[in-house]
Structures are given as structure tokens and as C-alpha cells.
């Protein structure tokens, strides 16, 4: 009965659900870890995935072609470097997050290839490949003999950029990742834009490169600083870097003002006015003092910040904890440690045609035994100030005791303003997988309202969330000698107080509910006062002007 029920579920979820002018569907496909997804001719969904081959150690790159309207799989191109090299010991590894169609109409992907039997970790190199016909371009992306992977491959204003990571092996538990940002031109020209060389104890990773909608002579980088290494980083913070296309840095901004909390799953998008809106989850934090490990933040939530285009200054920071708590599927575990956790991880973000922003990812839901946990897709639509419009979650098979859900990696917008989420579906011996350990590429198509079935938006405007207000009275403002703080009578204690300058540098910090802060020794200018009530998780920001 379990297998028959699982089979019925697969048929149900993979069948097209049509209503009105919108079509929604969920389907699984060849391979796993689906990442690079694009639309071709507005009716075909192309997804690049990795897949296991006939040998346990051998993986292939699958390019799947699905119908936009039904999710039906048309065909699969299987890419294997052996076809080009003739060497049967060479393996394939998908490393690039993106695929693209170049100006000549070629579908291209970046992936790794190498022999796992060479040296301590194998000798891996990477390249850019045309899919059909399958052939490697002449662009050399390697760095001497180091293992190299293509992390990101994107075209911006007619220029193709690749981020490559090259690994220096130190020991089985230690190594150094270094990064190159390069331009690809013509059939074989590669020029270095920027290089990051790291050490064992401090590393900076280049995670993404983005267009500047105000100036084609600039790009933005998403980078992450990592430190406190003991084979893995305990502390990490993301930065946004504005840079010209020759590699000259114009400014660098660290949106998070609290290095005690790590910025997990950092995302950024440029608004029409040029400002950067970014988000992150404060999922984990480092211990103070000598760092011996990172801890899970039991009160995690999603944070937002806006960065001013010209100066790189943070204009504001906030979270939407109360709204998310109202909309999220409740946790089913009784473990008090996770009572307040909002483990939402956004993996992609895009502007929409109606002038909003959609953040896409997944959330962990914790269960008692034997489920323990599962990942469910999540969408958040906000305005340009990160105020929520709607939030959606999709527990596709809620009663399957082996279901581990869908992990989302990226998404594309459809011509009818809907969304296709791409990732992988994992099931551990559950009903959905027919009692087998099952991991496949997964695609989920939603309509323009983020609905899988009609009517999911019926209660969007039924607001039970109190508007965000400042509970504390802060005065005088402007100020020249002392900031006064008056707390609400029903919450007199357990406040964290932090004052930062306009660049995000902390100039005053206290874990006590101080009623005054001396500022006579600070320079004139704009500052931000952050007040957080630790018991209720209330958080508010006050813009302070110091005059002399």
C-alpha cells in the first residue's frame, strides 16, 4: 500500500493543474541538484543538473528540456567529458550556478572535469562548454595545476563574466580557496578583472557579480569575509562591493552591523533608483572570546538592509519577524529551543514587472521522530522597502514520513508573471519515493500570485499583524552631549543598545537598558541607534544627528 500511495502522489503532483490563464505544476526530472534554469523561446524550460551515471563515482551533466505549460520532459542532453577526451577515468562535476545563451545563440554551461584518482583530492579543472553540439570553448580558466571550479557564469551588458575558485591543498582538513573574476571575449580571450588571494586563517570569497542599472561601466560584487578558521570558518560576514569593470573598487559596504551573528544565505538586488536591497538570515553566531565553534541562533529570522548607491552607506536595517510568524506553517516539534526559530534561507531574488521584489528559497520545518526535519519551498514578495506583500510555503507531501522536501536553488519568471522554482527533492525511504532513497531534480511552477492551487491569496489582506512602531522615546535629536532613552513601562529591562556611525562602525554598545549615552566625544554627523528587546525580539532603529 505504501508504494501504491507513493505512486499516486507522484502522478498527482506531476500532473498539470490548470485554471484561468495560469498553469501550475510540480514535476521531478533526470539528475539532482538542478541549478541553471532559463526559458527558451518562452515555451521551454531548460534546467542544468548533475546526475549519477553507470558507475558510482561517475557523474554526468544533464540538460533537461521541459514544457513551460505542462512540465512534461521533452528530452535530455547528457554531457560527458569522456566524449571529448576519450579518457574513461575523467569525471564531470557541475559547479556553476548559472547557464546562459550567448550572443550567437549557443546554450553554455560551466562545469568541472577531472580525475579523482590524482593526488590527495583529485585534479579538477573547469571550462565553459557549448551544450549542443557538446564542445569546450577555447577560454582557459585554470590556474597553473590547482583544482579549479567555475562558481558563476553570467553575461552583463554584452560582457561574459566568470568567477572561478582555485583550491590550494594543504592537508586533508585544510586548504585555501582563492578567487578570480575574469571577462570572456571572442572564442578564447580571457582577461583577469580581479583576484583574491587568501590565507589559512582569513579568507574572502567572491560569491556573485551583478549589473549596475545606473552605469554600464560598473558592476557589483557579493563577497563574504571568513575568519576564525579551524579547517572551517566560525565567523563570516557578507559585503557588497561597487566596482568598475576594470576591477577598481569604488566602495565596500557591510550591511550587517553585528559581527556576532553570521550572514547566512545572503542575497542582494538593485532597485530602480540604484540603491541595493539585501537580505540574510542570522542563522548562526560565533562565540565571544576565543572562538571554538559556531552556535545555532535559536531565534533566527530574516534581516533586510538598504545601501545608498553613491556612497555605499546603510540607510536602514529591519526584520519582519511578526509577519513571518503570522504566515509560516507552525513547527510540529515540542523542542523549546526552536520555538522562535524562523529558519528561512533565500537563495535567489529578482525584481518583478509590477515594481516589487520576490525572494525565493526554502525553510526547515522540524518534526518529531521519524521525520526529524524537511525543507519546504518558500516565496516572499515585498515592496521596494522590504515591506511584505505576501508569503507562501509549499509542503507538497505533508503526510509522508520519509519526505525531506524540496531544496530550492534558483528561479525564473514566466511570461505570465508566474514563477518556476528549481532545486532538488529528497525522500528517505518514504511513501513518495516508493520506499527508496530518492533524490531528483525538482521543478515547481506557480502562478503570478505565488499560488500552486487557486485561492491561496484569499487571506492576504486579512491583516492581524500590528504595524511596526518604535516603543522607545529617544531624545533630543539633534543632540550634542547626551542621548536620552525612555523605555516602555511594560518592558523596562533586557534591552541591547548599540550606536553606529553612518559606515556601520559600532561606537557604543551595551547589553543593559541604558537610559543615557554620552556623545560629546563623537564627531558631528549621522548615526544609528539600535534598540533590541531580547525577550520579545522587538527591534527598532533611530536615526540620530549629532551637532557641534
BAGU-13523 format. One record per residue (C-alpha): residue number from 1; z negated, x negated, y negated. Coordinates in steps of 0.001 Angstrom, whole numbers. Each point is the difference from the previous one (the first is absolute). Example, Ala and Ser with C-alpha at 12.3 -4.5 7.8 and 13.67 -1.06 7.14 Angstrom:
// residues 2
1:-7800:-12300:4500
2:660:-1370:-3440
This chain:
// residues 548
1:0:0:0
2:-698:-2829:-2380
3:3457:-1457:353
4:1689:3369:-353
5:-2014:768:-3129
6:860:-3410:-1472
7:3692:592:700
8:-156:3354:-1742
9:-1645:-1608:-3011
10:2741:-2597:-269
11:2662:2703:94
12:-1848:2064:-2573
13:-500:-2840:-2467
14:3465:-1483:408
15:1716:3361:-531
16:1298:752:-3472
17:-2056:2441:-2018
18:2314:1595:-2583
19:-874:2331:-2850
20:1705:798:-3276
21:1999:-2966:-1217
22:-2393:-2502:1511
23:-98:-1499:3470
24:-3028:-1761:1434
25:-445:-1770:3290
26:-1949:-2624:1894
27:1616:-2275:2576
28:-537:-3235:1886
29:2655:-2607:623
30:882:-3332:1606
31:-2273:-2934:-702
32:-3299:-137:-1814
33:-1229:-1002:-3458
34:2834:1705:-1909
35:197:-1552:-3456
36:3266:-355:-1898
37:1337:3536:-622
38:2939:981:-2200
39:2344:2970:-394
40:3723:-468:695
41:2557:2423:-1484
42:-2915:2349:-704
43:27:1419:3529
44:-1026:-2869:2279
45:-3418:-1603:249
46:111:-3674:1019
47:-3220:-1545:1273
48:-485:-3638:1019
49:-2624:-526:2697
50:-1231:-2553:2514
51:166:812:3695
52:-1027:-1480:3333
53:2848:-1107:2231
54:439:-587:3715
55:-2433:-2934:-18
56:-3597:355:-1149
57:329:-2869:-2456
58:3385:1091:-1307
59:354:2281:-3016
60:3091:1456:-1600
61:876:1406:-3386
62:1118:3626:202
63:1955:1723:-2768
64:-286:3752:590
65:2283:2579:-1601
66:-1496:3513:-344
67:1275:3236:-1470
68:-1617:747:-3335
69:54:3707:776
70:-1323:136:3569
71:-1455:-3425:795
72:2385:-319:2955
73:694:-3593:1066
74:3738:-725:-327
75:60:-3585:1283
76:-1931:-3271:158
77:1296:-3500:-802
78:-2039:-2579:1920
79:-33:-3432:-1628
80:-724:-3102:2086
81:382:-3554:-1289
82:1031:-1009:3534
83:3367:1652:-638
84:619:-2533:-2747
85:-1697:-3133:1345
86:493:491:3740
87:-3540:-1298:526
88:-1893:2428:2257
89:-3405:-1482:-957
90:368:999:-3649
91:-1989:3056:-1065
92:339:2450:-2890
93:-2718:1058:-2417
94:234:2572:-2770
95:-1847:-1333:-3033
96:1675:1507:-3063
97:-1374:3245:-1371
98:3366:1082:-1354
99:3664:407:835
100:2812:445:-2513
101:3703:613:-379
102:1531:-2803:-2050
103:2758:347:-2589
104:2643:-452:2723
105:-1341:2944:2011
106:-1668:-2119:2689
107:-3281:1203:1467
108:-2247:-3065:0
109:-3447:-799:1388
110:-2220:-3051:7
111:-1693:-1015:3221
112:-1391:-2971:1855
113:1318:-1752:3059
114:-1353:-2860:2051
115:-1245:-1450:3254
116:-3631:855:758
117:-267:-2899:2441
118:375:-2682:-2691
119:-3170:-1658:-1312
120:-3339:1712:-524
121:1312:3201:-1565
122:3737:-94:645
123:2764:-1020:-2333
124:1096:3019:-2002
125:2638:190:-2703
126:1326:2936:-2007
127:3241:1145:-1482
128:1941:2864:-1499
129:2235:1811:2490
130:2827:2474:-358
131:-609:2811:2483
132:3524:1094:917
133:1661:-2245:895
134:-3177:-1915:886
135:201:-3420:-1616
136:-2192:-2321:-2014
137:853:-656:-3625
138:251:-3563:-1256
139:-3206:181:-2022
140:-2449:-2633:1258
141:-3596:1168:-485
142:-1839:-2607:2060
143:-2384:-2642:-1309
144:423:-3237:1977
145:-1373:625:3503
146:-2696:2501:-918
147:-197:3476:1490
148:1603:2349:-2536
149:55:3786:-359
150:1775:2294:-2458
151:-2737:2152:-1476
152:2084:1994:-2472
153:3710:438:-695
154:1100:2059:-3003
155:2792:327:-2557
156:-957:299:-3674
157:2669:477:-2679
158:2691:-1426:2261
159:-2088:-3027:1021
160:-1318:-293:3560
161:-3491:-1477:329
162:-1817:-1120:3129
163:-3660:-897:414
164:-459:-2469:2838
165:-3296:-1181:1447
166:-90:-3377:1744
167:-2958:-898:2162
168:-1566:-3464:295
169:-1831:-216:3325
170:-3427:-1696:-161
171:-1829:1163:3139
172:-124:3105:2207
173:-2355:1613:-2532
174:1317:-1507:-3203
175:3296:-129:-1809
176:1404:235:-3496
177:2486:2597:-1182
178:2245:-1117:-2862
179:2531:2176:-1801
180:3442:-286:-1551
181:1677:2566:-2235
182:3755:-627:101
183:3218:1528:-1316
184:2932:526:2362
185:3502:-242:-1422
186:3475:52:1447
187:379:-767:3686
188:-2403:-2912:251
189:-1630:-895:-3334
190:-3817:4:-146
191:-1948:-991:-3114
192:-3775:-373:-211
193:-1643:2169:-2672
194:-3657:-697:712
195:-2007:-1829:2662
196:-3655:400:936
197:-1711:-2899:1824
198:-3460:774:1378
199:-3054:-1728:1437
200:-2246:816:2937
201:-2755:1430:-2187
202:2018:1850:-2651
203:3321:1765:356
204:2265:2135:-2146
205:2447:2272:1792
206:3109:1507:-1592
207:215:3532:1389
208:2818:1677:-1930
209:2555:-288:-2796
210:917:2969:-2218
211:2496:819:-2744
212:-985:257:-3662
213:1388:3253:-1406
214:-333:-1298:-3571
215:1744:-3386:296
216:2458:-1125:2717
217:-964:-3575:-797
218:-3464:522:1495
219:-1529:945:3354
220:-3522:789:1146
221:-1812:-1613:2904
222:-2857:1369:2062
223:-2154:-2939:1107
224:-3381:-282:1697
225:-2560:-2774:-429
226:-2022:-792:3137
227:-3055:-2224:262
228:-3180:-638:2058
229:2066:-956:3049
230:-1392:-618:3464
231:3371:487:1734
232:287:3374:-1778
233:-657:1025:-3624
234:-3242:1763:-865
235:899:664:-3620
236:3320:1107:-1437
237:1249:1493:-3247
238:3483:1173:-966
239:1677:-1026:-3238
240:3032:1386:-1814
241:2235:-2743:-1405
242:2688:526:-2630
243:2641:-2717:297
244:3500:-674:-1245
245:2780:-412:2548
246:-193:-3795:-352
247:-3586:-66:1282
248:-1870:-366:-3306
249:-3219:2037:-23
250:-492:2229:-3050
251:-3425:1372:951
252:-2290:581:2981
253:-2392:2937:346
254:-2774:680:2523
255:-388:3814:-3
256:-3298:45:1917
257:-2937:-1067:-2153
258:-2432:-519:2890
259:664:-2936:2332
260:-2823:1197:2255
261:2419:2620:1361
262:3343:-948:1525
263:3233:1728:-991
264:1342:1349:3293
265:3541:1435:245
266:882:-725:-3604
267:2987:1941:-1410
268:1704:-76:-3400
269:2713:1985:-1784
270:1482:-269:-3490
271:-174:3037:-2239
272:2948:1036:-2230
273:-1769:-1508:-3031
274:-237:-3377:1763
275:-3715:52:795
276:-1091:-756:3567
277:-2038:2522:1985
278:-1683:-1448:3080
279:-2340:1117:2751
280:-2203:-1580:2646
281:-2725:892:2478
282:-3405:-1688:-315
283:-122:-39:3786
284:-2025:-3176:445
285:-2183:-2311:-2011
286:-1262:-3562:294
287:-3653:-890:297
288:-1559:-1574:-3053
289:-1134:-3595:198
290:1321:-2124:2865
291:2732:2139:1505
292:-299:268:3786
293:2144:3100:435
294:1349:3151:-1562
295:-1613:3415:333
296:1519:3440:105
297:-643:2063:-3114
298:-1594:3173:1324
299:804:1801:-3268
300:3624:-1039:-262
301:2481:1933:-2150
302:3294:-505:-1847
303:52:-1590:-3438
304:2665:97:-2722
305:656:-2128:-3068
306:2634:-150:-2719
307:1284:-3321:-1395
308:1587:-254:-3438
309:3599:-1260:168
310:53:-2486:-2871
311:-3425:-1626:363
312:-1033:486:3627
313:-3313:1524:-1066
314:-1746:2652:2101
315:-91:3258:-1961
316:-2231:1956:2403
317:-1320:224:3580
318:-1110:3063:1940
319:-212:1675:3396
320:503:3610:1116
321:-2755:126:2620
322:-1000:3592:-697
323:3559:1314:310
324:628:-1904:3236
325:-3261:1246:1486
326:1099:3555:-755
327:3393:-433:1682
328:-587:-2361:2936
329:-382:1070:3631
330:-3759:-365:690
331:-1231:-2823:2188
332:-1094:1180:3436
333:-2465:-2800:655
334:-3729:369:-596
335:-390:-3670:-863
336:-1733:23:-3424
337:1559:-3352:-889
338:3378:1656:-525
339:-1144:3199:-1664
340:1436:-1054:-3373
341:2899:-2187:1186
342:3497:876:-1230
343:2091:-2451:2029
344:3392:717:-1561
345:2534:-2835:66
346:3116:404:-2133
347:2941:-2072:1252
348:2781:1075:-2374
349:415:1666:-3387
350:2951:1380:-1986
351:769:1919:-3167
352:1426:3472:535
353:2797:1705:-1899
354:-2410:2533:-1494
355:-1948:-2761:-1759
356:-2865:-377:2457
357:-1089:-2681:2472
358:-342:347:3778
359:-2327:-2319:1910
360:574:-90:3776
361:-2117:-1482:2787
362:-2523:1070:2609
363:-3701:675:466
364:-2412:-757:2812
365:-1927:2927:1461
366:-2953:-913:2204
367:-801:1955:3153
368:-2719:-69:2646
369:911:-1378:3422
370:2560:-169:1527
371:2257:207:-3095
372:-1991:-2296:-2316
373:2699:3:-2699
374:3540:996:-929
375:2384:-626:-2903
376:1533:2969:-1807
377:2817:-188:-2600
378:-1085:679:-3581
379:1868:779:-3227
380:-1399:155:-3513
381:2007:1235:-2971
382:-1360:-882:-3440
383:1145:127:-3571
384:633:-3199:-1942
385:-3722:-318:-765
386:-987:156:3704
387:-1313:3545:-354
388:520:1759:3362
389:2598:2757:362
390:-342:467:3773
391:-1180:-1862:3086
392:1268:505:3575
393:-1109:-1170:3453
394:1702:599:3352
395:-1990:42:3221
396:3046:633:2184
397:-1759:364:3381
398:-3644:772:-814
399:-1116:903:3536
400:1433:-3022:1843
401:-2923:-2150:1184
402:2139:-3138:245
403:1917:435:-3226
404:-325:-2877:-2488
405:2384:1482:-2521
406:2713:-1295:-2305
407:-323:-3140:-2089
408:2347:199:-2992
409:1740:-3084:-1419
410:2423:1382:-2600
411:2006:3037:-1057
412:3224:1130:-1673
413:704:3024:-2170
414:2679:2427:1176
415:2758:1598:-2134
416:-1958:3297:-75
417:-3075:-1870:-1342
418:-1759:-35:3355
419:-1418:-3034:1791
420:573:-1890:3250
421:-2979:-2068:1157
422:653:-2857:2412
423:-2489:-1839:2171
424:-1217:-51:3568
425:-1794:2444:2271
426:-2661:-1230:2406
427:-1437:1969:2908
428:-2429:-1448:2508
429:338:1869:3312
430:-84:3388:-1693
431:1779:3307:492
432:2645:-661:-2662
433:1155:-3108:1883
434:-138:1561:3474
435:-2992:-2115:984
436:1667:-3310:-855
437:-758:-2686:-2572
438:2661:890:-2524
439:1140:-1640:-3259
440:3236:1027:-1713
441:1717:56:-3351
442:-827:3282:-1740
443:1696:1908:-2814
444:-1500:2978:-1817
445:2116:2043:-2398
446:-1748:2190:-2574
447:1277:2308:-2712
448:-261:-540:-3758
449:-3550:1389:-35
450:-1125:-2373:2727
451:-150:2845:2547
452:863:-257:3690
453:-312:3779:345
454:499:2519:-2832
455:-2957:1141:-2030
456:-2044:-3207:48
457:-27:81:-3804
458:-1542:3488:-240
459:-3394:-1278:-1145
460:1131:-2920:-2163
461:-1003:1759:-3199
462:-3267:1363:1357
463:-2155:-2587:-1690
464:-3566:-440:1161
465:-251:-3514:-1411
466:-1965:-545:-3148
467:1905:-1884:-2686
468:-927:-3639:-405
469:-2438:-337:-2889
470:-2223:-2700:-1423
471:-3641:732:753
472:-1410:-2866:-2037
473:-245:-242:-3765
474:1101:-3422:-1289
475:-470:-853:-3678
476:632:-1264:-2611
477:3732:-597:268
478:1195:-2131:-1737
479:-3028:-2251:482
480:-1062:-3363:-1412
481:-3373:-854:1543
482:-1160:2248:2854
483:1535:2664:2268
484:-2330:2897:763
485:315:1942:3276
486:-1597:3385:637
487:114:1220:3620
488:-109:3656:1137
489:-3515:1280:655
490:750:990:3593
491:1410:-3491:836
492:-2211:-2489:-1831
493:246:-2917:2456
494:2201:-1936:2437
495:2742:-810:-2494
496:2218:-3078:57
497:930:-1227:-3478
498:2948:-2293:-662
499:1629:-1085:-3256
500:3391:-1763:65
501:2311:-1362:-2638
502:3554:1287:-359
503:1278:-2547:2534
504:-2399:1277:2677
505:-2514:-2867:-199
506:-3575:1159:573
507:-2243:-910:-2935
508:-3059:2035:1017
509:-1118:1430:3338
510:-3158:1685:1262
511:-1028:1997:3059
512:-2676:1758:-2082
513:331:3001:-2312
514:-205:-1954:-3253
515:-385:2042:-3147
516:1373:-2707:-2316
517:2400:-2954:156
518:-76:-2741:-2666
519:3484:-896:-1241
520:-731:-2086:-3114
521:1231:-3166:1744
522:3309:1523:1117
523:3241:-350:-1923
524:1464:2974:-1836
525:2517:2027:1958
526:487:2651:2681
527:-2313:142:3044
528:-521:2403:2916
529:-3401:1254:1142
530:-92:1161:3642
531:-2897:2174:1168
532:-374:952:3665
533:-2700:2288:1431
534:-516:-1390:3471
535:-1473:3071:1686
536:2631:2506:-1121
537:2925:-2480:-269
538:630:1218:-3529
539:2000:-2531:-2006
540:926:9:-3672
541:1645:-2351:-2480
542:-687:-370:-3722
543:2287:-1910:-2351
544:-2190:-2026:-2367
545:1082:-1624:-3267
546:-2130:-2871:-1274
547:324:-666:-3719
548:-1151:-2936:-2083
